Amino acid sequence: MWSILAWLLNCKCIVKFSAVSANACAVVYRLGRKVLLVEGGIQMFICFVVVAGVMGGSFNKVTGFIPKNSASTILAFECLFTAGFAWSWGPLGWLVPSEFHNIETRGTGQAITVCVNFLFSFVIGQAYLTMLCK
């Protein structure tokens, strides 16, 4: 039952962040890439600092647990981090490489970009839980 609920929540988040990413691609032409990259970087940095501060301040080294209120704060700021990434750095990672290749090398360059992006997404996905649980 819980796996079905987690799957539904994941699908809802994917649809929501896909809509945010599509919106970012439309906004980049009005505001420019620099504004989105700086804004997303600041938002993600603030979220990392808050998560680090809450974890550092509330983690119980004896029991290895985090209080429920602190865990809720961490989860909220992780969601804000994901929204900041989906708004700025995520879609621009696909847009920028397609712009700096000339027409002769654009297909090959974009293919390499996609392969590297998928490869590192796989590596991060495989290593994340292992690093988190140690």
C-alpha positions as CSV (number, residue, x, y, z in Angstrom):
1,M,0.0,0.0,0.0
2,W,2.7,2.4,0.9
3,S,4.6,1.8,-2.3
4,I,1.5,2.7,-4.3
5,L,1.1,5.9,-2.4
6,A,4.8,6.7,-2.8
7,W,4.5,6.0,-6.6
8,L,1.4,8.3,-6.9
9,L,3.2,11.1,-5.0
10,N,6.3,10.6,-7.2
11,C,4.1,10.9,-10.4
12,K,2.5,14.0,-9.0
13,C,5.9,15.6,-8.3
14,I,7.2,14.6,-11.8
15,V,4.2,16.2,-13.5
16,K,4.5,19.4,-11.4
17,F,8.3,19.8,-11.8
18,S,7.9,19.0,-15.6
19,A,5.5,21.9,-15.9
20,V,7.9,24.2,-13.9
21,S,10.7,23.2,-16.3
22,A,8.7,23.8,-19.4
23,N,7.7,27.2,-17.9
24,A,11.4,28.0,-17.3
25,C,12.3,27.3,-20.9
26,A,9.7,29.9,-22.0
27,V,10.9,32.4,-19.4
28,V,14.5,32.1,-20.3
29,Y,13.9,34.0,-23.6
30,R,12.4,36.9,-21.7
31,L,14.8,37.2,-18.7
32,G,17.9,35.5,-20.1
33,R,19.9,32.5,-18.9
34,K,22.0,34.4,-16.4
35,V,19.0,35.5,-14.3
36,L,17.6,32.0,-14.0
37,L,21.0,30.5,-13.2
38,V,21.8,33.0,-10.5
39,E,18.3,32.8,-9.0
40,G,18.4,29.0,-9.0
41,G,21.9,28.9,-7.5
42,I,20.9,31.3,-4.7
43,Q,17.8,29.3,-3.9
44,M,19.6,26.0,-3.9
45,F,22.4,27.4,-1.8
46,I,20.0,28.7,0.8
47,C,18.2,25.4,0.9
48,F,21.5,23.5,1.4
49,V,22.6,25.9,4.2
50,V,19.2,25.5,6.0
51,V,19.3,21.7,5.7
52,A,22.9,21.5,6.9
53,G,22.1,23.8,9.9
54,V,19.0,21.9,10.9
55,M,20.7,18.5,10.6
56,G,23.8,19.7,12.4
57,G,21.8,21.2,15.2
58,S,19.1,18.5,15.8
59,F,20.8,15.2,14.9
60,N,21.2,13.1,18.0
61,K,24.6,11.3,17.8
62,V,23.7,8.8,20.5
63,T,20.4,7.5,19.0
64,G,21.0,8.5,15.4
65,F,17.6,10.0,15.0
66,I,16.3,13.5,14.0
67,P,13.2,14.9,15.7
68,K,10.0,15.0,13.7
69,N,9.8,18.8,13.4
70,S,13.4,19.0,12.2
71,A,12.7,16.2,9.7
72,S,9.7,18.1,8.4
73,T,11.8,21.2,7.9
74,I,14.5,19.2,6.1
75,L,11.9,17.7,3.8
76,A,10.3,21.1,3.0
77,F,13.7,22.6,2.1
78,E,14.6,19.6,0.0
79,C,11.4,20.1,-1.9
80,L,12.3,23.8,-2.3
81,F,15.7,22.8,-3.5
82,T,14.2,20.5,-6.1
83,A,11.8,23.2,-7.2
84,G,14.8,25.6,-7.6
85,F,16.6,23.1,-9.7
86,A,13.6,22.3,-11.8
87,W,13.1,26.1,-12.4
88,S,16.6,26.9,-13.3
89,W,19.6,24.6,-13.6
90,G,17.6,21.5,-14.7
91,P,16.1,22.8,-18.0
92,L,19.1,25.0,-18.8
93,G,21.3,21.9,-18.7
94,W,19.5,20.9,-21.9
95,L,19.1,24.3,-23.5
96,V,22.6,25.8,-23.1
97,P,24.5,22.9,-24.8
98,S,22.3,23.0,-27.8
99,E,23.0,26.7,-28.3
100,F,26.8,26.7,-28.3
101,H,27.3,24.0,-30.9
102,N,27.3,25.0,-34.5
103,I,24.9,23.4,-36.9
104,E,27.3,20.7,-38.1
105,T,28.2,19.4,-34.6
106,R,24.9,20.1,-32.8
107,G,23.4,16.6,-33.1
108,T,26.6,14.9,-31.9
109,G,27.2,17.4,-29.2
110,Q,23.6,17.2,-27.9
111,A,23.8,13.3,-28.0
112,I,27.0,13.4,-25.9
113,T,25.4,15.9,-23.5
114,V,22.3,13.6,-23.1
115,C,24.5,10.5,-22.5
116,V,26.7,12.3,-19.9
117,N,23.6,13.7,-18.2
118,F,21.9,10.3,-18.0
119,L,25.1,8.6,-16.9
120,F,25.7,10.9,-14.0
121,S,22.0,10.9,-13.0
122,F,22.3,7.1,-12.8
123,V,25.5,7.2,-10.8
124,I,24.0,9.8,-8.3
125,G,20.8,7.8,-8.1
126,Q,22.7,4.6,-7.3
127,A,25.1,6.2,-4.8
128,Y,22.7,8.5,-3.0
129,L,21.0,6.0,-0.7
130,T,24.3,4.2,0.0
131,M,26.0,7.4,1.1
132,L,22.9,8.5,3.1
133,C,22.7,5.3,5.0
134,K,26.4,5.1,6.0
